[in-house]
Amino acid sequence: MDDIDSAIVRELQRDARQTNRDLARALGIAPSTCLERVRSLRQRGVITGYRATVDLKALNRPVQALLSVRIRPMSREVIEGFKAYAIGLPEVLNVYVVAGGDDFLVHVAVPEVNHLHTVLMDRFSGRREVVDFRSSVIYQHVSKDVVEPLAP
């Protein structure tokens, strides 16, 4: 990644809907150069896709929580099975396999706290591999719109 690649990635993270011509103009490069660079970034796996950011409240999901989950037995098969199960639930936004005291962090978004309780009781507590879970309601969260590369 050189400075131009980094600038392209930064600009596309800010606004992926801009035209190639607008992107090239913002970076001060030729549109053909810009298009080739974007294609290269996609081929190299730096740019993995384009998404629309949505308002969870508008989707009737104003309550968010992080679920800390421990599973047993610890095996690749059990980890992969639980990961696939969790991400398949409609309330789940993200699943993280983590090290430390917990095995997973599961990010959920639901309409209300009672729905969160139902998810915990009906979808997690009955799973044979789940030995423990805790929930932490998220009051606020912020995320970076632009992720910059770090120096090696």
N, C-alpha and C positions, 0 to 999 in steps of 0.2 A: 504494500500500500504506500503510494507516494502522496504528496500533498494534494494533487488533483483528485485522486481516488478518495481521499479523506473528505475533501470538500464536496464531492458528489454524494457520498454517503450521508454527510451531514445535511445537505440541502434536501435530499430525498426523504430523510427522516422528518424534516420540518414540513414538507409538502410533497408527497409522492404523486399528486395529481397534476403537477405542473408539466407543461409540454417540454420535450427535449430542447426545443428552441429557447424557451424561457430559462431552462436550467443552464444551457450553454452560455446565454447572455449573462446570467448571474455570476457565472464562474469566469467569464472572459475567455472562453475557448470556442472553437468552431463547433457548430452543431454535429458535424460528422465525427469529430474527435470525441465529443460528449457521448454520442450514441454508441460508439465503439467501446468507450470506457465503461459505460453502464452495462453493456452486453458482457464484457470481460468480468465485471464484478459479479454478475449473476452466474456466469459459468464457473467462476472460482468459488462460489458459495458464500461470498461476502453478503450479497443481497439475497435473501431467501424468500422474499415475497412482499406483497403490498396488502395492507389491511385498512379497513375503516375503523376508527376509534368510536365506540358507542358510549352513551350515557346509561349506566346500569339502572338508574332510577327510572328512566324512560322505558326500560324493559321490565319494569316491576321487580327489580332486584336491588332495593335500597340497602338491605342489610348484608354486610359482608363479614366473613369470619375466616380465620386460619385454624385448621384442625391439625393438631399434632397427633400422629398415629404411630403406634408401635405394633409390629406384627411378629408372629412366630409360626413355624420355624423360619429361620433366616436362610433362604435359599433363593437362587436366581429365579426358579420357577414360581415361588410364592411372591417374590417382589414383582416380577413381570405381570403375574395374574392380578395382583391387587392394583397395580398401576393402571392396567387396562380397565379393570372394573371401575375404579374411581373416576377416571377421565370420561368414562361413558355415562356418568350420572348427569342429568340435565342441570343440576345446581352447581356443578364443579366448573371452575374457570381454569385452574392450573393445578398440576400435581408435581411436587418436588420430592425426589428421593434424596435424603440427607444423611449426614453422619452425625454422631453424637447420641444423645439420649433417646431421640425419636428416629423413626425410620422414614417417615413421610411428613410433609407439610402439604395440606390440601386447602386450596383457596376456593371458597364457595361464596355465592351471592344468591340471596333468597328474598322473598317479599316481606317477611316479618320474622321475629325471633321464634315464634311458635313453629314456623316452618323449619327453622334451623334445628330445633329440638326434634322434630319429626325425622329429619334427615339423619341426625345422630342416632336416634333410637331404631329407626327402621332400616337404614342403609349401612350403618357401621357397626352398631353393637351386636348384631346377629351374625356377623361374619366370623367364621371359625378362626381365621388367621389373625384377627384383630384382638390383641390382648389388652390394649389400653388406648384411650384417646382423650384429648382435652380440646376445648374450643376457646378461642380468643376472638371476641367481637372486635371488628375494626371500626374505630370511630371516624378516622380520616386516613386517607392515603394519598401520596403524591408519587408520581413517577417521572422519570426524565423522558422528554420527548426526543432528545438527541443523545445517542451514546457515541462518545468519541473513542478512537483507538488509544491504547496506552503505549507508552514507549517500552521497547523490549528490555 
